[in-house]
Structures are given as C-alpha cells and as structure tokens.
C-alpha cells in the first residue's frame, strides 16, 4: 500500500526534486556531438556532491542479485537502448537520441526524473516519438488532477501512445517514491488486467509517484543486454523515456522535479 506524504514531507521532497531538475539542465546544456556519456555522468555526480546530495543510482543493487551494482549517478541510454544504460566512452553523434535518468537523496528524501535529448537534428519519426512520449507524461499529470483511480489515467496513456502509432513498454513501470527511490505503488503506463480489475490505486492527496512512460518506435518487446543492466528494444528501433516525480496535493498535481516555476523539460 502506498504511504501518503504530509505537506511538510512534500516540501522536503521538492528540495531533492529541484536538484534533479538542475542536474538535467546541466546535462541538456552539454548534449552535442563528441561528448561522451561518461562526461555527462561525471558532471551530474560532481553537481550532486557539491550540493551535499547522494546519487540514488550509484551502487544500486543488480536485478540479478549477484551481478554488479550500477556504477554511475545516471542511466544513459542511446537510440534503441530503453533504460539503465551504463555511462562510458561512447561519444554522442548527430542524430542520436539520449535518455538520461537520474535521481538524488537530499536530507533523507528522494527525487527521480528522466528526459530524452536529441543530438542535433533527428529524423521526423524520431522527433514524433520524443514529442509523443513527452506528451503522454503531460497527459498523465493533467489526468491525475481529475481522476480518482490510476486505472483511468493508465487507460488514457495507453490509448494516447497507440493513436500516435507507437508502443508502450510493459516490462518496466513507474513507482512510488519518498525516503526510498522505489516504494509502493507500482505505476504502469498502460492498463493491464490487474489494473483494470482493481483500479490500480486511488489518487489521493499526499500520493507521490514517479511516472515514467517508455515508448518504442516499433515493437514493445525489450531485452536486457549482456552487461546485466542495459535494456534495449528487441527490434533495434529507437525508444524514448520521460519521467517526473509528481505529488498529488489538495490543489492538484505538482511536479517535484520541475523547474522553479514548475517548468517541465
């Protein structure tokens, strides 16, 4: 069951969320051909360290249990890579799309957000993919202020992606967030049978969740690669990913990982 947060706790989470937003502004300014994914990660690690924040992803346990922990502050995934890409010496090139997912813990509270960045000019269909993924996250935020159950949001998210001609990744979902990065409830970006039957979870003031649609240009099928972390599309076609940490308050949804005035990416 999800744990609802007080106004004071949400205000504390906003401090972590704002640091995550600032980290993304730093990354966005660095994105260009020739920059390595390791350089992007190093900039974020240094920023969090200067702010006295802990990088949530670094040393996160491996999903295989006995595999290596995640070695960086950012998951950086390029083109057909969906999520959990490991930063390294790979250089960005014109036409790539780069998904950067990062989070921090600040004064005991967590923030988590992801965005997809275009490197120079990308194809029209890839631009449409990015816009649709950003759009479906914006739709979810809007609906959170009007719906009573997550099921109703998830149904509209799934339909939005289908109308755009793309597919929603179903193997990975969003999550509750608070003192830990991953808390209850699970937050699907689609409506499976269980969500249809149960409603998923109630949208009540105090709920804080990380909503993170992952949308593929082709098939929804994905696979984990040999490094035990990176997830890629099975058909090799590009994928996009956006995420915000969102608090539901008496006044409606609030982007905890938005800009100082609530800006999105």
URSUL-V454331 format. One record per backbone hydrogen bond with DSSP energy under -1.0 kcal/mol. NH is the residue of the N-H (numbers start at 1). CO is the residue of the C=O. Records with the same first field share a line. If there is no record, write none. Layout:
NH->CO ; CO
This chain:
5->206
10->6
11->7
12->8
13->9
14->10
16->12
17->13
18->14
19->15
20->16
21->17
22->18
23->19
24->20
25->21
26->22
27->23
28->24
29->25
30->27
31->27
34->92
35->32
37->90
38->88
40->36
41->37
42->38
43->39
44->40
45->41
46->42
47->43
48->44
49->45
50->46
51->47
52->49
53->48
54->105
56->103
59->70
60->57
65->62
66->64
70->60
75->101
76->85
77->99
79->97
81->78
82->231
92->35
95->119
96->93
98->117
99->77
100->115
101->75
102->113
104->111
105->54
106->109
109->106
110->178
111->104
113->102
114->243
115->100
117->98
119->96
127->123
128->124
129->125
130->126
131->127
132->128
133->129
134->130
135->131
136->132
137->133
138->134
139->135
140->136
141->137
142->138
143->139
144->140
145->142
146->143
147->143
150->201
151->199
154->150
155->151
156->152
157->153
158->154
159->155
160->156
161->157
162->158
163->159
164->160
165->162
166->161
167->216
169->214
174->187
175->210
176->183 ; 185
177->208
178->180
183->176
187->174
196->192
197->193
198->194
199->195
201->199
203->148
204->202
206->248
207->204
209->246
210->175
211->244
215->240
216->167
217->238
223->232
225->230
228->225
231->83
232->223
233->80
234->221
239->79
240->215
242->213
243->114
244->211
246->209
247->254
248->207
249->252
252->249
254->247
256->245 ; 254
257->245
258->255
259->263
262->259
